[in-house]
Amino acid sequence: MVEKLGEVRVADQVIAVIAGVAVEEVLEVSVRSGGLYQDLAKKFNGGSKGISISMVDDRVTIDMRVTVRYGTPIHHVCQTLQERVKEAVEHLTGLLVDAINVRVEAVEVK
């Protein structure tokens, strides 16, 4: 029998950073910043720009705003993004990810 030694809590900011790192693995996507005031608030709160976390019990919902490179099939890259973020967050935190909501706010043309 495994004895429970105490409680472990993972801060929202930590989950946001894990999600942000997972986003960087998907080359066709980048996280959008939220404008001057939102960026300042995130900086003071230690969060990750363009990613917000909500948690009920040990279940996580992640909302992210992204930019997609022009020419990339949006539905495909967003599905890949959701899978990578879910895998990273669940593996590193032990929490269950209920949803990853991706809002594509821009297309990057180079």
C-alpha positions in Angstrom: 0.0 0.0 0.0 1.3 3.4 -1.0 1.1 6.0 1.8 0.2 9.5 0.8 2.7 11.9 2.3 0.9 15.1 1.5 -0.5 17.2 -1.3 1.2 18.2 -4.5 -0.1 21.3 -6.4 1.1 22.5 -9.7 0.8 26.3 -10.3 -1.1 27.5 -13.4 2.0 29.3 -14.5 4.0 26.1 -14.5 1.3 24.4 -16.7 1.4 27.5 -19.0 5.2 27.2 -19.4 5.0 23.5 -20.2 2.3 24.2 -22.8 4.4 27.0 -24.3 7.4 24.8 -24.6 5.3 22.1 -26.3 4.0 24.8 -28.7 7.6 25.6 -29.7 7.9 22.0 -31.0 5.3 22.6 -33.6 7.2 24.6 -36.2 4.2 26.0 -38.1 2.7 27.7 -35.0 3.6 30.4 -32.5 1.8 31.7 -29.4 0.3 35.2 -29.7 0.9 37.8 -27.1 -2.1 39.6 -25.7 -1.3 43.3 -26.2 0.6 45.7 -23.9 -1.6 45.5 -20.7 -2.2 41.7 -20.9 1.5 41.1 -21.5 2.3 43.3 -18.4 -0.2 41.4 -16.3 1.3 38.1 -17.4 4.8 39.3 -16.7 3.9 40.2 -13.2 1.9 37.0 -12.6 4.6 34.8 -14.1 2.4 33.4 -16.8 3.0 32.6 -20.4 1.8 35.0 -23.1 -1.2 33.8 -25.2 -1.9 30.8 -22.9 -4.4 30.7 -20.0 -5.1 27.9 -17.7 -8.2 27.0 -15.7 -8.3 24.0 -13.3 -11.1 22.3 -11.5 -9.8 19.6 -9.1 -7.1 17.8 -11.0 -8.5 18.5 -14.5 -7.1 21.2 -16.7 -8.5 23.3 -19.5 -5.9 25.2 -21.6 -6.9 28.2 -23.8 -4.3 29.4 -26.3 -4.1 32.1 -29.0 -1.8 31.2 -31.9 -0.4 32.4 -35.2 -0.1 29.9 -38.0 2.3 30.1 -40.9 0.7 30.8 -44.2 0.2 27.7 -46.3 -0.1 25.3 -43.3 -3.4 23.4 -43.1 -4.8 25.0 -40.0 -7.0 22.1 -38.8 -4.0 19.7 -39.1 -1.5 21.8 -37.3 -4.0 22.7 -34.5 -4.7 19.0 -33.9 -1.0 18.3 -33.7 -0.6 21.2 -31.3 -3.4 19.9 -29.1 -1.9 16.4 -29.0 1.6 17.7 -28.1 0.4 20.0 -25.4 -1.9 17.4 -23.8 0.9 14.8 -23.8 3.4 17.2 -22.3 1.2 18.5 -19.6 -0.2 15.1 -18.5 3.2 13.5 -18.6 5.0 16.2 -16.6 2.3 17.1 -14.1 0.2 13.9 -13.7 -2.9 16.1 -14.2 -5.7 15.3 -16.7 -6.3 17.7 -19.6 -10.0 18.0 -20.3 -9.7 20.5 -23.2 -7.2 22.5 -25.2 -9.0 25.3 -27.0 -6.9 26.8 -29.8 -7.9 30.2 -31.3 -6.0 31.0 -34.5 -5.7 34.8 -34.4 -3.3 35.5 -37.3 -1.6 34.0 -40.3 2.1 34.7 -40.6 3.3 35.5 -44.2 7.0 35.4 -44.9 
